[in-house]
Amino acid sequence: MAQTFTERDPFSPITYSYLMEEVLYQGRSQHQDILVFKSPFFGRVLVLDGVVQLTEWDEYYYHEMLAHVPLHAHPHPRRVLIIGGGDGGALREVLKHPGVEEVTLVEVDAQVVEVSRRFFPTLATGFADPRTRLIIAEGSAFLAGAPALFDVILVDSTDPVGLAANLFTQSFYQRAAQALTPEGMLTSQTESLHFHRDFVRQVQGRLAQVFPIVGLYAVPLATYAGNWWTFSIASRRHPVSQAIRAPQGVTRYYSAEVHRHAFLPPSLREELMKG
Amino acid sequence: MAQTFTERDPFSPITYSYLMEEVLYQGRSQHQDILVFKSPFFGRVLVLDGVVQLTEWDEYYYHEMLAHVPLHAHPHPRRVLIIGGGDGGALREVLKHPGVEEVTLVEVDAQVVEVSRRFFPTLATGFADPRTRLIIAEGSAFLAGAPALFDVILVDSTDPVGLAANLFTQSFYQRAAQALTPEGMLTSQTESLHFHRDFVRQVQGRLAQVFPIVGLYAVPLATYAGNWWTFSIASRRHPVSQAIRAPQGVTRYYSAEVHRHAFLPPSLREELMKG
């Protein structure tokens, strides 16, 4: 008899429930509750502090769009930094680019990486790649001492509460800009245009204080409450809304056409971002 | 103390729950259960047979995109037929077009219209408009005897079960084509690209058997499970993916730019619609 898993998401006015066939893992790390369950529809589901982080069924939309938009807009991404992303999904996408020489993944919670290696082998493939450097540390603290050598920074965080709140501040973006090369770009997940529009607006404003080029793109995600999920992208020199490189690696959702299309039309973005 | 309203949606692998401040109406018509409740976040919510049909907070995305895409792609829409839509939301949008001379709204359930008039005055405004002709009948049966005089047909139905299943069949589309002028267009809501992709594919195929031009556009909706909500549009002569008329009436989401952008990029549509 299937049980039900119900999210406890303080950021959503709708509560999502999933059928839960089997609990595969349940634990508490130094930082958070971790749950892995099997859903009859979504396959395996990763839950942190009561909020669904990914399902095997649709994780590729999020991870492809987080990684491939900056990596196809940048002329030659060689060194990539991922902050968060301990499940390995973004890492897997970055490593599809043969030109990438090194990926540094800075995850605060070692146990997320362990759980992903054990229960999400299709996501965690990249941890075995010789180009991967895994560092267990808090992302903002890591950046404070980082040299300016990254071509692309991806912020793959949980919702902006607790430790993750550090990853959306203006001082974080200043540190990130200093850790980028002069041609560098940063992309961050920035929540839902339906339910967290004020937050999206705030982040766009903070990025614009630090970077000359700031874009907003969106992807419809079934399993994040509010869907219409946004990514904010900031760039020190190059435009961001078009792929300037040929497709790198096989993707299921991302394409040059999807890249272009994911950016909100200018008049809509302006309307939505009005204070 | 707020209660919880939980949907019973057989088409969704995620179950949505809402905080319910107050039940404003609860009844059973000849066809279905009808519930109206007040949500602290979404305002008033209309529920039919356990599934949320609309909330005051975000109904305009759906109703604007259903109505204004065909009405701006058609060169001179004068006579419009709405099948379903007893809440009046689509009707309200159609009537924003001053060139529209007559709107026939064919709703199977008189009680939905009554409930909307009473509890959703901002949606039901159009029922008092002299251009509106309200007919209580089943949409497919109505079309069987309809003369070929409609410029635009909107299908604003519930999920494709029970009576509403009739509104997605090939014979329904044949009847609809016969009720359109040679320049006519039809738009129908066609469920979610995430959760009902096979269904979207089937409907697109059926429309292509009847109409020379078939398009697919989408809008991210927070309150329909699976979001990434689709509209299928079919046209006897004119292209559909661009607004060819100046903006008609004030809209909150729809614009000529949003119109264009809502259509899926060709390669994505092809990929998603693969059998």
Interface residues (C-beta under 8 A of the other chain):
Chain A: T4 T6 P13 I14 T15 Y16 S17 Y18 L19 S39 P40 F41 F42 D58 S192 L193 H194 F195 A218 P220 L221 A222 T223 G226 N227 W228 S255 E257 V258 R260 H261 L264 P265 P266 S267 L268
Chain B: T4 T6 P13 I14 T15 Y16 S17 Y18 L19 S39 P40 F41 F42 D58 S192 L193 H194 F195 A218 P220 L221 A222 T223 G226 N227 W228 S255 E257 V258 R260 H261 L264 P265 P266 S267 L268
